[in-house]
Amino acid sequence: MRNRHYAAVKVPATITALFWLTKVLTTAMGESLSDYLAVTNLIALALLGVFGLIAALWWQLRGDRFRAPAYWTAVSMVAVTGTIAADVLHVALGVPYVASTVFYAVVLALVFWVWHRTEGTLSIHSIDTLRRELFYWATVMVTFALGTATGDLAATTMRLGYRDAGLVFAVLIVVPLVAWRAGRGAVACFWSAYVLTRPLGASFADWAGKPHSRTGLGFGDGTVSAVLIAAIVVLVASATRMDDSVPPDDGTPAEGELDSLAG
């Protein structure tokens, strides 16, 4: 495959509170929608998990610069598919959440190692070639699967319940923020927070959607999914208007963003 160069970086150039809010909502939506379809329509879930992901990634990969609707559609479909990947190991194959969490953590470390060995950087500000973007989306997929397994581990195996598990991850996600503010490696802080957004969003989505008998509020996964999809659409529309009001990023890495994950 030809490693074509893009006109600009293909992921959000500036990581703002809007980015993190949208990311958390997509993780929550992926959890609730996957759980809803798993009960109501397995065929629709399978089609969405496979063909929805393919279509979303095709839309994202065919462009040569960042576009908020294409990017967040891809993230949303990865959220659904990542949930399916984690649930298949536990529900279909009977793998304990501890084992699946360790498995996906090892896979993520391997993806990071290959990506850094091949490209020399894990910075999101360097996603300006097709190969680097493929590494990026492979990483994102594994982070969703890892985050799903970790969230389920905390809520069920550790018996924290969905609300308390969400609160734990809300505290944990502050750690990379504080480390970044203290001048620690921006790349490591970003990816640490990125992984933690998954169990954070999924735990609160489960808390809102699951019945009282499962420590939830009982609103229903379908209702929670609909509300989250509407919120994501509004946020992506806002991001699109903001992107249209500023010049496109030229792909130049920000100072300090070329550090390796370990560095």
Residue pairs with C-beta under 8 A, 6 or more apart in sequence:
1 130
1 131
2 130
3 129
3 130
3 131
4 129
4 130
5 128
5 129
6 63
6 64
6 65
6 128
6 129
6 130
6 133
6 251
7 64
7 65
7 248
8 64
8 65
8 66
8 128
8 248
8 249
8 250
8 251
9 65
9 66
9 124
9 125
9 126
9 127
9 128
9 249
9 251
10 60
10 63
10 64
10 65
10 66
10 71
10 127
10 128
10 133
10 136
11 66
11 71
11 124
11 127
11 133
11 136
12 19
12 66
12 68
12 71
12 124
12 239
13 66
13 125
13 249
15 124
15 190
18 235
18 238
18 239
18 242
19 239
20 193
20 197
21 235
22 72
22 232
22 235
22 236
22 239
23 75
23 194
23 197
23 201
24 197
24 200
24 201
25 201
25 228
25 231
25 232
25 235
26 72
26 75
26 76
26 79
26 201
26 232
27 79
27 144
27 147
27 197
27 198
27 200
27 201
27 202
27 205
28 201
28 202
28 204
28 205
28 224
28 228
29 76
29 79
29 201
29 205
29 225
29 228
29 229
29 232
30 76
30 78
30 79
30 80
30 82
30 83
30 144
30 202
31 79
31 83
31 148
31 151
31 201
31 202
31 205
31 206
32 205
32 206
32 208
32 209
32 221
32 222
32 224
32 225
32 228
33 48
33 80
33 221
33 225
33 228
33 229
34 45
34 49
34 80
34 83
34 84
34 87
35 83
35 206
35 209
35 221
36 209
36 220
36 221
36 222
36 225
37 44
37 45
37 48
38 45
38 87
39 221
40 222
45 80
45 84
48 77
48 80
49 80
49 81
49 84
50 81
52 77
52 80
52 81
53 77
53 78
53 80
53 81
55 77
56 70
56 73
56 74
56 76
56 77
56 78
57 74
57 77
57 137
59 70
59 73
59 74
60 67
60 70
60 71
60 73
60 74
60 137
61 130
61 133
61 134
63 70
65 248
65 249
66 243
66 248
66 249
67 240
67 243
68 236
68 239
68 240
68 243
69 236
69 240
72 232
72 236
72 239
74 137
75 140
76 232
78 137
78 140
78 141
78 144
79 144
79 198
81 141
81 144
82 141
82 142
82 143
82 144
82 145
82 147
82 148
82 198
83 144
83 145
83 148
83 202
85 141
85 144
85 145
85 148
86 100
86 104
86 144
86 145
86 146
86 148
86 149
86 152
87 148
89 95
89 99
89 100
89 103
89 149
90 96
90 97
90 100
90 149
90 152
95 103
96 157
97 149
97 152
97 153
97 156
97 157
98 153
98 157
100 149
101 146
101 149
101 150
101 153
103 149
104 142
104 145
104 146
104 149
105 146
107 142
107 145
107 146
108 139
108 142
108 143
108 146
108 195
111 135
111 138
111 139
111 142
112 122
112 139
112 191
112 261
114 135
115 122
115 132
115 135
115 138
115 139
116 122
116 260
116 261
118 131
118 135
119 126
119 131
119 132
119 135
121 187
121 253
121 258
121 260
122 187
122 191
122 260
122 261
123 186
123 187
123 253
123 257
123 258
123 259
124 136
124 187
124 190
124 257
125 251
125 252
125 253
125 254
125 257
125 258
126 132
126 251
126 253
126 257
126 258
127 133
127 136
128 251
139 191
140 194
143 191
143 194
143 195
143 198
144 198
146 195
146 198
147 195
147 196
147 197
147 198
147 199
147 202
148 198
148 199
148 202
150 195
150 198
150 199
151 165
151 169
151 198
151 199
151 200
151 202
151 203
151 206
154 160
154 165
154 168
154 169
154 199
154 203
155 161
155 162
155 165
155 203
155 206
155 215
158 165
160 168
161 207
161 215
162 203
162 204
162 206
162 207
162 210
162 214
162 215
162 216
163 203
163 204
163 207
163 215
165 199
165 203
166 199
166 200
166 203
166 204
166 207
169 196
169 199
169 200
169 203
170 200
172 196
173 193
173 196
173 197
173 200
175 192
176 188
176 189
176 190
176 192
176 193
176 196
177 189
177 193
179 188
179 189
180 186
180 189
180 190
185 259
185 260
185 261
185 263
186 254
186 256
186 257
186 259
187 257
187 259
187 260
187 261
187 263
188 259
188 261
188 262
188 263
191 261
205 221
205 224
205 228
206 216
207 215
207 216
207 217
208 216
208 217
208 219
208 224
209 216
209 217
209 219
209 220
209 221
209 223
209 224
209 225
210 216
210 217
210 218
210 221
211 218
212 218
